[in-house]
Amino acid sequence: MTRAWPWLMLAACSSQGSIELIVTAPGLPVTNVELFIGVEDEHLEKIRPQHGTLAHAVWWRRDRSQSTDFVPLGPDGSVRYQLVNGGTLGDSLAAFVVVGYDASDTPIAVRSHMLWTDISDDMIERYEFVLGPAQPTPGSTDVPGVQVWGPQRRVISSTEIREADPHACVQVDSVEELGEYKDSGTVPTSGMIVTADDPDCDGLVDTAAPDYECATNEYMGRGQLRRSGLQCGIKTTFVEDGSGLPGCVVGGGACVDGTKADETACTPSTYCMLTGSCDGCPMTGCDPYIRPANAPYIKCYVFATGGGLASDFCALPTRLDLSALLPSYNLACDPDPERPAMVRKDRTTSWMTEMYPIENDSFVADKAFLEVKAGGGNCQYDFIPSGPRPAVNTALLGEFGATLSVPLGTKEDGRGLLFPINFQVVPPANNDCSLPQDAMECDIVGWASYEDVGLRACLAAPIVPGTQVRD
């Protein structure tokens, strides 16, 4: 359906339809104007442009095929654009914005139309677009705000330099048509026309090197904290019933646009550890992956048959049941295939823990692994070892430490626990792997007489946006 524009000036017959847009800026010190054309379907998402906060926006992908996007005002104080049916735009416009700039290239005027508009197939439709004053950044005043931004010049390597494109994208607020999106649940605060494959317009489009686009909708932003990036303990204080309680949160480094993960950062997350894990930690954080003295820990047995280099782990599940522990903290940990519990030897190895890399050259390809899977009920987890049990390092044969990661609650909350866990390697009875299940149950050592009010306060603390952990 064709929508009529209230500022329609003239329609004349023609063999090919088009829209002729006449732009003027009477009384304003505008020297140049720029046309931003949005095409395809609109998107309702939050975007943080170069300046300003994360905004609820409706945005379109920009068509940059026009050869006269940025032009000076003519001698008569106007600029004419002609948009032809059947050209690169097809037969319709999703939205467009015209921005007026002063002599210093500052946006000072704007006019926008963010309603779908068809281009006639046999008529020339002429429209007059009178620019009104605008403030250079979107705000909350009655004067519309406009912001034009784009990627900065960046040196990727000694042979690759990406040039700046400061006029790539536009944001406009105080757009009357945005009220039409009220049925979406949230009326957008601004309208944007952005680069097709780069909605935050920071020039980063790939999650891999050299771009490392970590926050696709935030200009040069930070990605979400992820479990694989949790790497430090942070000693903190929680307020409960007016009292300050010492506690321990887990921190990590989120991916940063353009630089991959910040491996030195210790940003607080929604994951908690036993309070004792942070004993002796400075406020800047420390390594929490060591079982704290005098604090409870999980002890599990894994079994290996035989002796020497020929020995193998029994691929039998050793079960940990946290269901008796977690209800005391009013938490739930339903196994979620997308958010499984994970275990790792320390913060430098993968979550699928490589227990013992073989040190003998002739066995360098053989490794033992420890896998964690959801058990038979809520908050039950099975640890399954496999592979050869190396005998080259006798200090590792008796036991080894690891860390268990348990997501809690909803995916949106991103809460979880990290527990120290101790695995003891023992030979099975009769030197075979025929063992009853009750012989392979983990113990929570020292919990009966241990009350960790700091852990309870950590798990009940309000969630601060940006601290949620994603897998």
VOKOL-145827 format. One line per 8 residues: number of its first residue (from 1); their letters; for each residue x, y, z of C-alpha. Coordinates in nm, 2 decimals. Layout:
// VOKOL-145827
NUM = a = X/Y/Z | ...
***
This chain:
// VOKOL-145827
1 = mtrawpwl = 0.00/0.00/0.00 | 0.13/0.35/-0.09 | 0.12/0.60/0.20 | 0.06/0.96/0.11 | 0.31/1.21/0.26 | 0.15/1.54/0.39 | 0.42/1.74/0.22 | 0.35/1.61/-0.13
9 = mlaacssq = 0.40/1.90/-0.38 | 0.35/1.77/-0.73 | 0.29/1.45/-0.93 | 0.36/1.44/-1.30 | 0.34/1.16/-1.56 | 0.66/0.99/-1.66 | 0.77/0.67/-1.83 | 0.97/0.57/-1.52
17 = gsielivt = 0.86/0.65/-1.16 | 1.08/0.82/-0.91 | 1.09/1.04/-0.60 | 1.25/1.38/-0.63 | 1.34/1.51/-0.29 | 1.40/1.89/-0.26 | 1.59/1.98/0.06 | 1.61/2.33/0.20
25 = apglpvtn = 1.73/2.48/0.53 | 1.59/2.84/0.54 | 1.74/3.05/0.82 | 2.00/2.79/0.93 | 2.38/2.81/0.86 | 2.38/2.48/0.67 | 2.65/2.44/0.41 | 2.61/2.06/0.33
33 = velfigve = 2.34/1.80/0.35 | 2.35/1.42/0.36 | 2.09/1.17/0.28 | 2.06/0.85/0.48 | 1.84/0.58/0.32 | 1.71/0.29/0.52 | 1.60/-0.03/0.34 | 1.46/-0.37/0.42
41 = dehlekir = 1.27/-0.45/0.74 | 1.31/-0.26/1.06 | 1.48/-0.40/1.37 | 1.38/-0.32/1.73 | 1.69/-0.36/1.95 | 1.91/-0.17/2.19 | 2.21/0.00/2.03 | 2.47/0.22/2.19
49 = pqhgtlah = 2.61/0.47/1.93 | 2.95/0.64/1.96 | 2.82/0.90/2.20 | 2.54/0.83/2.45 | 2.40/0.54/2.63 | 2.24/0.21/2.52 | 1.92/0.32/2.35 | 1.60/0.15/2.26
57 = avwwrrdr = 1.60/0.20/1.89 | 1.42/0.11/1.57 | 1.68/0.08/1.30 | 1.72/0.00/0.93 | 2.01/-0.11/0.72 | 2.16/0.17/0.52 | 2.17/0.18/0.14 | 2.49/0.35/0.03
65 = sqstdfvp = 2.46/0.31/-0.34 | 2.37/0.67/-0.40 | 2.64/0.88/-0.56 | 2.52/1.21/-0.42 | 2.47/1.12/-0.05 | 2.68/1.41/0.08 | 2.65/1.74/-0.12 | 2.67/2.11/-0.07
73 = lgpdgsvr = 2.37/2.34/-0.08 | 2.33/2.49/-0.43 | 2.32/2.86/-0.51 | 1.95/2.87/-0.46 | 1.99/2.72/-0.11 | 1.85/2.37/-0.20 | 1.97/2.02/-0.29 | 1.78/1.78/-0.51
81 = yqlvnggt = 1.79/1.40/-0.48 | 1.62/1.17/-0.73 | 1.54/0.81/-0.62 | 1.44/0.60/-0.92 | 1.20/0.30/-0.92 | 1.38/-0.02/-1.02 | 1.72/0.11/-0.93 | 1.94/-0.01/-0.64
89 = lgdslaaf = 1.66/0.08/-0.40 | 1.40/-0.13/-0.57 | 1.05/0.02/-0.55 | 1.03/0.14/-0.19 | 1.20/0.32/0.10 | 1.18/0.19/0.45 | 1.30/0.52/0.61 | 1.52/0.81/0.54
97 = vvvgydas = 1.69/1.10/0.73 | 1.84/1.42/0.59 | 2.11/1.59/0.80 | 2.23/1.94/0.76 | 2.59/2.04/0.85 | 2.75/2.37/0.92 | 3.09/2.48/0.79 | 3.27/2.28/1.07
105 = dtpiavrs = 3.09/1.96/0.97 | 2.87/1.96/1.28 | 2.51/1.83/1.24 | 2.28/2.13/1.32 | 1.96/2.04/1.12 | 1.76/1.74/1.05 | 1.44/1.60/0.90 | 1.34/1.24/0.91
113 = hmlwtdis = 1.06/1.02/0.77 | 1.05/0.67/0.92 | 0.75/0.52/0.75 | 0.76/0.27/0.46 | 0.71/0.45/0.13 | 0.65/0.31/-0.21 | 0.82/0.46/-0.52 | 0.57/0.49/-0.80
121 = ddmierye = 0.64/0.29/-1.11 | 0.52/0.55/-1.36 | 0.51/0.89/-1.19 | 0.76/1.15/-1.06 | 0.66/1.25/-0.71 | 0.83/1.57/-0.58 | 0.86/1.64/-0.21 | 1.00/1.94/-0.02
129 = fvlgpaqp = 1.20/1.85/0.29 | 1.25/2.16/0.51 | 1.52/2.10/0.77 | 1.46/2.21/1.12 | 1.72/2.29/1.39 | 1.88/2.01/1.58 | 2.11/1.97/1.87 | 2.44/1.78/1.78
137 = tpgstdvp = 2.37/1.48/2.01 | 2.03/1.32/2.09 | 1.88/1.44/2.42 | 1.56/1.50/2.60 | 1.47/1.85/2.50 | 1.21/1.96/2.25 | 1.47/2.02/1.99 | 1.54/1.69/1.80
145 = gvqvwgpq = 1.88/1.54/1.85 | 2.09/1.40/1.57 | 2.42/1.21/1.58 | 2.63/1.10/1.29 | 2.91/0.86/1.35 | 3.12/0.58/1.21 | 3.44/0.38/1.25 | 3.77/0.55/1.33
153 = rrvisste = 4.09/0.51/1.14 | 4.26/0.19/1.27 | 4.59/0.03/1.19 | 4.53/-0.34/1.17 | 4.88/-0.45/1.06 | 5.18/-0.31/0.89 | 5.01/-0.36/0.56 | 4.64/-0.30/0.64
161 = ireadpha = 4.49/0.04/0.75 | 4.12/0.08/0.77 | 4.02/0.44/0.69 | 3.77/0.63/0.90 | 3.41/0.67/0.78 | 3.27/0.94/1.02 | 2.94/0.96/0.82 | 2.85/0.59/0.82
169 = cvqvdsve = 2.54/0.60/1.05 | 2.28/0.83/1.19 | 2.07/0.85/1.51 | 1.77/1.08/1.55 | 1.54/1.12/1.85 | 1.20/1.30/1.89 | 1.07/1.12/1.58 | 0.70/1.14/1.57
177 = elgeykds = 0.65/0.81/1.38 | 0.82/0.60/1.65 | 0.50/0.60/1.85 | 0.36/0.35/1.60 | 0.58/0.09/1.76 | 0.41/0.11/2.10 | 0.25/-0.23/2.04 | 0.60/-0.38/2.06
185 = gtvptsgm = 0.60/-0.32/2.44 | 0.86/-0.04/2.44 | 0.83/0.28/2.23 | 1.18/0.33/2.08 | 1.36/0.64/2.20 | 1.54/0.70/1.87 | 1.55/0.59/1.51 | 1.87/0.49/1.34
193 = ivtaddpd = 2.00/0.41/0.99 | 2.32/0.20/1.02 | 2.57/0.01/0.82 | 2.42/-0.31/0.69 | 2.65/-0.56/0.86 | 2.76/-0.34/1.15 | 2.47/-0.20/1.35 | 2.69/-0.02/1.61
201 = cdglvdta = 2.90/0.13/1.33 | 3.24/0.08/1.49 | 3.39/-0.09/1.19 | 3.42/-0.43/1.36 | 3.22/-0.71/1.20 | 3.40/-1.03/1.28 | 3.42/-1.21/1.62 | 3.77/-1.33/1.52
209 = apdyecat = 4.10/-1.15/1.47 | 4.17/-0.88/1.37 | 3.83/-0.73/1.45 | 3.72/-0.91/1.77 | 3.37/-0.77/1.75 | 3.25/-0.86/2.10 | 2.95/-0.63/2.15 | 2.77/-0.62/1.81
217 = neymgrgq = 2.52/-0.35/1.92 | 2.76/-0.13/2.13 | 3.01/0.11/1.97 | 3.36/-0.01/2.08 | 3.20/-0.20/2.36 | 3.26/-0.49/2.59 | 3.11/-0.83/2.54 | 2.94/-1.03/2.81
225 = lrrsglqc = 3.13/-1.21/3.09 | 3.16/-1.58/3.01 | 3.24/-1.87/3.22 | 3.55/-1.95/3.03 | 3.68/-1.60/3.12 | 3.63/-1.63/3.50 | 3.97/-1.61/3.64 | 3.99/-1.44/3.98
233 = gikttfve = 3.84/-1.40/4.32 | 3.73/-1.06/4.45 | 3.70/-1.00/4.82 | 3.39/-0.78/4.89 | 3.12/-0.70/5.14 | 2.75/-0.76/5.12 | 2.49/-0.58/5.32 | 2.23/-0.80/5.49
241 = dgsglpgc = 1.99/-0.67/5.76 | 2.20/-0.36/5.80 | 2.52/-0.55/5.86 | 2.82/-0.59/5.64 | 2.91/-0.95/5.56 | 3.24/-1.04/5.39 | 3.20/-1.25/5.08 | 3.38/-1.37/4.77
249 = vvgggacv = 3.26/-1.31/4.41 | 3.43/-1.45/4.10 | 3.56/-1.21/3.84 | 3.69/-1.22/3.49 | 3.77/-1.04/3.17 | 3.50/-0.98/2.91 | 3.59/-0.96/2.54 | 3.67/-0.60/2.44
257 = dgtkadet = 3.59/-0.47/2.09 | 3.91/-0.47/1.88 | 4.13/-0.65/2.14 | 3.97/-0.99/2.21 | 3.95/-1.08/2.58 | 4.09/-0.86/2.85 | 4.29/-1.14/3.02 | 4.41/-0.91/3.30
265 = actpstyc = 4.07/-0.78/3.40 | 3.89/-0.89/3.72 | 3.53/-0.76/3.67 | 3.29/-0.88/3.93 | 3.04/-1.14/3.81 | 2.72/-1.30/3.94 | 2.92/-1.62/4.03 | 3.00/-1.67/4.39
273 = mltgscdg = 3.26/-1.88/4.58 | 3.30/-1.98/4.94 | 3.40/-1.68/5.14 | 3.72/-1.85/5.25 | 3.84/-1.86/4.89 | 3.91/-1.49/4.91 | 4.09/-1.49/5.24 | 4.41/-1.29/5.18
281 = cpmtgcdp = 4.29/-1.15/4.85 | 4.37/-0.78/4.78 | 4.07/-0.58/4.66 | 4.21/-0.61/4.31 | 4.15/-0.98/4.30 | 4.35/-1.30/4.33 | 4.36/-1.66/4.21 | 4.07/-1.84/4.38
289 = yirpanap = 4.12/-2.19/4.23 | 4.29/-2.33/4.54 | 4.08/-2.49/4.81 | 4.08/-2.26/5.11 | 4.20/-2.39/5.44 | 3.93/-2.48/5.70 | 3.66/-2.44/5.44 | 3.44/-2.72/5.31
297 = yikcyvfa = 3.53/-2.89/4.99 | 3.40/-3.16/4.76 | 3.59/-3.49/4.76 | 3.53/-3.75/4.49 | 3.69/-4.08/4.40 | 3.79/-4.19/4.06 | 3.92/-4.54/3.99 | 4.20/-4.67/3.78
305 = tggglasd = 4.30/-5.03/3.72 | 4.64/-5.19/3.68 | 4.97/-5.02/3.74 | 5.25/-4.85/3.55 | 5.20/-4.71/3.20 | 4.94/-4.98/3.11 | 4.68/-4.86/3.37 | 4.35/-4.71/3.26
313 = fcalptrl = 4.08/-4.51/3.43 | 3.75/-4.68/3.49 | 3.49/-4.50/3.27 | 3.24/-4.51/3.55 | 3.04/-4.21/3.67 | 3.13/-4.07/4.01 | 2.82/-3.88/4.13 | 2.79/-3.55/4.32
321 = dlsallps = 2.45/-3.47/4.47 | 2.41/-3.10/4.57 | 2.03/-3.11/4.62 | 2.07/-3.14/5.00 | 2.29/-2.83/5.01 | 2.15/-2.58/4.77 | 1.79/-2.56/4.90 | 1.93/-2.40/5.22
329 = ynlacdpd = 2.02/-2.10/4.99 | 1.68/-2.10/4.82 | 1.84/-2.19/4.48 | 1.76/-2.42/4.20 | 2.00/-2.58/3.95 | 1.79/-2.77/3.70 | 2.03/-2.92/3.45 | 2.01/-2.72/3.13
337 = perpamvr = 2.17/-2.87/2.81 | 2.27/-2.52/2.71 | 2.42/-2.44/3.05 | 2.58/-2.75/3.19 | 2.79/-2.78/3.50 | 3.15/-2.78/3.41 | 3.48/-2.89/3.57 | 3.83/-2.79/3.50
345 = kdrttswm = 4.17/-2.86/3.66 | 4.26/-2.49/3.69 | 4.19/-2.16/3.51 | 4.45/-2.23/3.24 | 4.29/-2.55/3.10 | 3.98/-2.62/2.91 | 3.65/-2.70/3.08 | 3.67/-3.05/2.95
353 = temypien = 3.96/-3.11/3.20 | 4.27/-3.27/3.07 | 4.38/-3.44/3.38 | 4.73/-3.56/3.30 | 4.92/-3.47/2.98 | 5.15/-3.76/2.91 | 5.51/-3.65/2.95 | 5.67/-3.96/2.80
361 = dsfvadka = 5.75/-3.88/2.43 | 5.62/-4.22/2.31 | 5.28/-4.14/2.47 | 5.25/-3.77/2.39 | 4.92/-3.82/2.21 | 4.75/-4.01/2.49 | 4.57/-3.80/2.75 | 4.32/-3.86/3.03
369 = flevkagg = 4.00/-3.66/3.05 | 3.74/-3.59/3.30 | 3.39/-3.51/3.17 | 3.09/-3.38/3.37 | 2.73/-3.46/3.28 | 2.39/-3.40/3.44 | 2.31/-3.69/3.68 | 1.98/-3.86/3.74
377 = gncqydfi = 1.81/-3.57/3.92 | 1.81/-3.20/4.00 | 2.15/-3.08/4.11 | 2.32/-3.41/4.05 | 2.63/-3.44/3.84 | 2.84/-3.73/3.72 | 3.21/-3.71/3.67 | 3.34/-3.96/3.41
385 = psgprpav = 3.71/-4.02/3.37 | 3.86/-4.19/3.06 | 4.20/-4.26/2.91 | 4.53/-4.39/3.04 | 4.65/-4.32/3.39 | 5.01/-4.19/3.35 | 5.27/-4.32/3.59 | 5.55/-4.07/3.49
393 = ntallgef = 5.46/-3.82/3.76 | 5.39/-4.01/4.08 | 5.29/-3.69/4.27 | 4.98/-3.66/4.05 | 4.87/-4.02/4.09 | 4.71/-3.99/4.43 | 4.49/-3.69/4.39 | 4.44/-3.37/4.20
401 = gatlsvpl = 4.24/-3.05/4.25 | 3.98/-2.90/4.02 | 3.70/-2.64/4.02 | 3.33/-2.72/3.97 | 3.11/-2.45/3.80 | 2.74/-2.48/3.86 | 2.49/-2.24/3.69 | 2.19/-2.15/3.91
409 = gtkedgrg = 1.85/-2.00/3.84 | 1.76/-1.85/3.51 | 1.98/-1.79/3.21 | 1.90/-1.42/3.22 | 2.02/-1.40/3.58 | 2.35/-1.57/3.49 | 2.41/-1.67/3.85 | 2.63/-1.96/3.95
417 = llfpinfq = 2.87/-2.12/4.20 | 3.23/-2.22/4.18 | 3.33/-2.49/4.42 | 3.68/-2.63/4.49 | 3.68/-3.01/4.43 | 3.93/-3.27/4.51 | 3.96/-3.60/4.31 | 4.14/-3.90/4.47
425 = vvppannd = 4.26/-4.17/4.23 | 4.24/-4.52/4.39 | 4.25/-4.87/4.26 | 3.91/-5.06/4.25 | 3.85/-5.37/4.44 | 3.98/-5.68/4.26 | 4.16/-5.45/4.03 | 3.86/-5.43/3.79
433 = cslpqdam = 3.59/-5.18/3.72 | 3.29/-5.37/3.85 | 3.19/-5.13/4.13 | 2.86/-5.06/4.30 | 2.73/-4.70/4.25 | 2.74/-4.62/4.62 | 3.12/-4.67/4.60 | 3.13/-4.38/4.36
441 = ecdivgwa = 2.95/-4.10/4.55 | 3.12/-3.77/4.63 | 3.13/-3.62/4.98 | 3.10/-3.26/5.09 | 3.37/-3.25/5.35 | 3.33/-3.02/5.65 | 2.99/-2.88/5.56 | 2.79/-3.00/5.86
449 = syedvglr = 2.95/-2.75/6.10 | 3.02/-2.48/5.85 | 2.79/-2.17/5.80 | 2.89/-1.94/5.52 | 2.67/-1.63/5.56 | 2.88/-1.44/5.31 | 2.81/-1.70/5.04 | 2.44/-1.68/5.12
457 = aclaapiv = 2.45/-1.30/5.09 | 2.64/-1.32/4.76 | 2.38/-1.55/4.61 | 2.10/-1.32/4.72 | 2.26/-1.00/4.62 | 2.08/-0.78/4.36 | 2.21/-0.84/4.00 | 2.41/-0.55/3.87
465 = pgtqvrd = 2.36/-0.52/3.49 | 2.67/-0.63/3.30 | 2.78/-0.88/3.57 | 2.57/-1.17/3.44 | 2.78/-1.47/3.32 | 2.70/-1.62/2.98 | 2.82/-1.95/2.85
***
